[in-house]
Structures are given as C-alpha cells and as structure tokens.
Amino acid sequence: MVICRVSSYVELIETFQNIEKCLKSFGIENYTINNDFSVDIDGDVNLRGELTGIGVIPVNFGKVTGTFICGFNNLKSLKGCPYYVGGSFLVGYNELESLEHGPQVVMGNYSCHDNLLTSLVGVPKIIGGDFDCSHNRLTSLEGGPEIVNGEFAVHTNKLQTLKNFPKVLKNVYIGHNQLTSFEHIQKVIDGNFYFDADLLLTSPDGYFPKVSGQVYGRTSNDEHMIIFPHPLNCKSIGT
C-alpha cells in the first residue's frame, strides 16, 4: 500500500510524492491529497482491470464525485474504497466475500455482481440507483439496503427467504435461487418482475405482489421465460 504513517517531514514529502505518482500512473486527475493521506477525486475513477497484479486498492480514496469503477481486479477486500461516490460504484467480477469497507453513500448504481459474496453487510441503507448483487453466494438479504431507487437484481444466488427485502422502485429480479415462497416481498412492484415459475406452485396464496409491468417466470429447465397475465395468484398455474 502507498498509504503509511510518517514520522518526519522528509517521509511526508516522499509519501505525497508516492501517492501522486501512483495516481498519475492510473491516469487519475483532479485529485486532492488530504492530511490523513486519503485522496478526494473531482470526477470519475476507472481502475477496471488495472489492479489484477496486486489485487488491492493501492491508495485510500475519500470522496469521489463521479463514478468509481474497480471491476475485474481479483479484489478480496474493499479497503481503500471511497466513503462517498457521487456517481455509480462498480466492483463486479472480483473475488469479494464481503462488502465491508465499501462506500457509505452511493448516489448512482451499486453493482457487486459476480463475486463470492455471502453477506450484504456494509452496503448503504439507501441506494441512489440500481442495486445488482446477482451471481454470488448469498443465502440472506440481511444487512442489505433498505431502499433501492432503481432496479433490484438478486438472481443467481442461494436465497431461501426474501426476509429483509428492500423497498424497490423499479424492476425486480429474484430468479435462480432456492426460494419456496414470495413471502416478505414488497406488495407492489412498479416495473417488471422476474422469478422462477415453480414458485407459483410452492408459495402460499396471498403473497404474490401487484406488478405494474410485465411478469416473467423462468421454467425449471431454463428453456423458456413465460410472460404471465396479471393480476396473478399463487397456484393459479396448476389449476
């Protein structure tokens, strides 16, 4: 890591110089190095695929006013990520098992798909845009966001329950999980709804949400995506 404690003026100068050298090597401009050696960026940060050789974020970012992109880097930790992201936060295709040390505020989309996540602890309670945590190893939504001001994609995980389901303002994707019920999902989905069609046979009546958009059910053999009429009641497919 470039960031370190300093005990003399000479080391302080060398540290600032090292941080600047690191930032310039990644083409990062419009930066401010703070007294605690964190780095604020006025604009975007694009480290996509740039850190595969080291697998860590080499400086401690503070506030990033734009989008922070750090996918395809073999990251195992979010240490060094900014605490504030004014745009989107994109860390898909890494080796993350946890989202701890991630940003506290994300004004745009938050994308952490295609990792090894087993928990959503560390995610902001409010996501400014879409939240995509698909293609992970999640068994629970505990610790996840409470409000998603966009789409919510949690398909292709190992969920057995929708407890702690957030308030979602757009499309919802819950297919490719181990669910047996729609229980705990929000009552109204203001967008499209994608799920496993078998849930219509196993979920108790009364839990299927009211959907303003299209209702898509994936068949168990993955060969078809059925567009269902709505309003739709559970078990109606089997009667």
N, C-alpha and C positions, 0 to 999 in steps of 0.2 A: 504494500500500500504506500502511496505517496504521502498520505497524511501521517504526521507523527508529532510527538511533543518536542518542543525546542527549549534549550536551556541557555542559549546565548544569541546575541544579535546576529552573528555570522550564520548560525544554524537557521535563524529566522529568514534571512535573506535567501539562503540556499533552498529552504522549504518552499517559499513563494516562487522561486525560480523553477523548482522542480514541478510544482503544480501547473505553472504557466506552460512549461514545456510539454507536460502531459496533455493539457487541454488543446494546445496547438497541434499536437500530433494527431488528434482526432478531428481537427478542423472546427473546434468549438470556439466561437467568438462571442463578443458582447457579454463577458463574464465579470464578476466581481468576487474577489477572494476576501472573505470576511476574517475578522480577528481570530476566530476559532478554527480557521482554515477550511471551513465549508465554502462551497462555491455556488453563488447565485448566477442564473443564466437568464438573460433577457432574450427569449426566443426558444427555439427547439434544440433538443439534444438527440442526435441519431447515432447510437452505438451498435446498431444491428450487425451482428456477426463480427464485430471488431474486437471482442474480448475472449474469443474461443481459446486463445493460447494461455490465458491466465485464469479465466473462469471467475473473476471477481470484478467489482466496480472499483477502479483504481483511485478515485477521489471521493470525498464526501460532498454530495450535492445538497444544496439547501432549498432555495426556491427556484423553480423553473417556470417561467411564464407561458411557455409554449408546450409542445408535446415532447414526452420523454420516451424514446424507443430503445429497447435493450433486449430484443429477442435474438434467438439463435446464438447464444453465447455460452452454453453449458453452465449457467449460473446455478449455484446451490443455495445462495442467500441473496437477499435484497439489501444487505448492508451497503451503505453508500448512496442509496436512492434518495431523491429529494423528498422533503416532507410536504411540499406543495407543488402541484402540477396544474398549471392553468389550462392546458390542453388535454390530450389523452395520455394514458400511461399504458405502454405496450410491452409486456415481458413474456410473450408466448414462446414456445419452443425452447425451453431451458430445462433444468433438472431440479426445479424448486419443489421442496416438500412443504414449505411454509411461506406465508406472505407477511410474516413479521418483518419489521424494519422497512416496510414499504411506506408510501406517502399517506399522510393523514387527510389530505384534501386532493381530490381529482375532479376537475371541473368538466372534463370530457369523458371519453370512453375509458374503461378499465378492462384490459384484456390480459388474462393469465392462462389462456388455454394451452393444452399440450405441454403440461408439466407433470410432476409426480405428486401433486398436492393431495394431502389427506385432511386438511383443515383450511377454513377461510378466516381464521383468526388473524387480525392485522389489517383487514380491509376497512376502508372508511365506512361509516354508517350511512352516508348518502353518496351516491354515485351520480355525477352530473350528466352522464350519457348512458351508453350501453355497458352491461357487465357480462363478460364472457369467461366462464370458468370451466368450459367444456373440455372433454378429453383429459380427465385427471383421475384421481382415485378417491374422490370424496364419498364418504358414507353419510354425511350430515351437512346441513346448511348452518349449523351453529357457528356463531362468530362472523357470519357474513353480513352484507349490507342490509339495512332496514328499508331503504328507499332506492330504487333504480329508475332514474328519469329517462329511460330508453328501453332497449331490449334486454331480456334476461336469458342467457344461454347456459344451461347446466346439464345439457345432454352428454351422454357417453361418460358416465361416472358409475358409482356403485351405491347410489342413494336408495335407501329402503323406506324413507319417510320424507315428506315435504314440510316437516315442522321447521319453524323459523323462516318460512317463505317470505321474501320481501314484498313490499308494495311495488309493483312494476307498471310502468306507464305505456309500454308498447308490447311487442311480440314476446311470447314465452316459449322456450324450447326445453322439454323435460324428457325426451325420448332416450332410449338406450341406458336405462337404469334398472334397478331391481325393485321398483315400486309395485305395490299391490292396491294402492288407493290414491284418490285425488284429495284426500283429507289434508287440511291445512293450507291448500292453495287459496289464493285470493278469489273472492266471489265474482269479480268482474275482470275480464282481460280486454283491454282496449287495443286490440290488434289481432294478429294471428296466433293460433295455439297449436303446437306440435307435440305429440305424445305417442306412446305405444298403444296401439289399438286394443291389445289384450287387457289393458286397464279397465276397459268398459265391461269386461266380464268379471273382474275381481273386486272392483271398487264398490262399496256400498252406495245405494241410491242417495241422491241429495247433495253430493259433493262436487259434481261437475260444474265448472264455472260458466257464467254467461259470457259469451265471446262476441265481440263486435266485428271481428274479421273472419277469416277462413279457419276451419277446424280440420287439422291434418292428423290422421292416425297411421303410424307405421306398423305394417304387418310383421308378425314374428319371424318370418323368413326373409325379411328385408327386401323383398322383391317389389313391394307396392307401397305407395303412400296414398291412402284413401282420403278423399275430401268428404267429410260428413256434413249433413244438413244440421242446422241448429235453430232453436234450442234442442239440446240432446240430453237424454237421461241415461245414466249408467245402466248397463244390462240391456239397453234397447237393441243393441246389435245382435243379441242372442234370442230375441223374441220374434 
